[in-house]
């Protein structure tokens, strides 16, 4: 003869079975008593996801023992989420059998997050970590790298990003093919850095690497927001296209440099600034007036690479008048080099300043040739290798105490002015 308690438990399990076979109705949310402390919640996630709703509960986890809300599962429908949460709470109260929540999630094509087991363990004193469940149950700790990218891409499409920008970002994403299908929480810096290293090895330019960096940053920020990861690996990855620069292109000859001095147009002055600083195209277009110290004859600039960021770039005596002129021309603008709409950009420089002058003077060069020219003329005029690498933002090997005989700036100014003016 069964006891009243046993009969009651059988009745509750039968009711639960009936509920699981029926489709959740739209009034379920109202029927559930969600005002109970620790009941949990269901809310919609951003973006266009297959499983667009998350189930969340409060728990105290980690060494800091801070109580916060954790996402424990993803489902396709809000009602399914509330029904699952109701089952979970009954399971935690001992009314429903162990595993009922996971079975319901699996039946409705939902997936758990990495926080489910830790939260369940804390909330259920009878939890057994090694408990086996239905083999059909699918577990996923976080979305994949590709899943998150598709969300971010949809956001950019809705914000009406330029078509070329979207194409460039998609191309950049494709370069992460080796980690596309990895769950984001399993991806570490050791998986990401080799991807950038490979692109540097094949000679990818800074624009391609920057696009990769942007894509990575967007994906990591999304993952951090939804507590899948804690680190933005875009802040830790290192890349420098000058490690393996392309051999294509040629340096300006001495006669061509003299021709630029003779022309003396604003475009010619800007190109001469590039030649005598060795800056990358984008590095210079990113400069604001605050980056210049005319009195001390240097610029603080550089893109985000391992050796190039915020480096001291000395100004050769011959280009100081050109820099002053450029600052005066753009005195009402934030950036040193802008288009008619006040926007800066490397493409604007190439299309509207560099190329037109090359055509007018009958020269055959690409914008990157100014950097090649600096490397060439600094070597031929015996600029110290350490100084040349420091100015260009290249990686530097062992640093000895005997490199500087004066202040770093004075040392770099002395070295840069070994290069002649080439002005007749």
Secondary structure, DSSP 4 states (H G I P E B T S, - for coil): ---HHHHHHHHHHHHHHHHHHSPPPTTHHHHS-TTSTT--EEEEPSSS-SS-EEEEEEEEETTTTEEEEEEEEEES-HHHHHHHHHHHHHHHTTSSPTTHHHHHHHHTT-EE-THHHHHHHHH-TT--TT----TT--B-SS-BHHHHHHHHHHHHHHTT--HHHHHHHHHHHHTTGGGTTSBGGG--HHHHHHHHHHHHHTT--HHHHHHHHHHHHHHHHHHHHTTS-S--GGGT----GGGG----S-PPPHHHHHHHHHH--HHHHHHHHHHHH---HHHHHT-BGGGEETTTTEEEE--SSTTTTTEEEEPPGGGHHHHHHHHHHTTTSSBSS--TTS---HHHHIIIIIHHHHHHHT----TTHHHHHHHHHHHHTT--HHHHHHHHT----PPPTTS-SS-HHHHHHHHHTTS-----
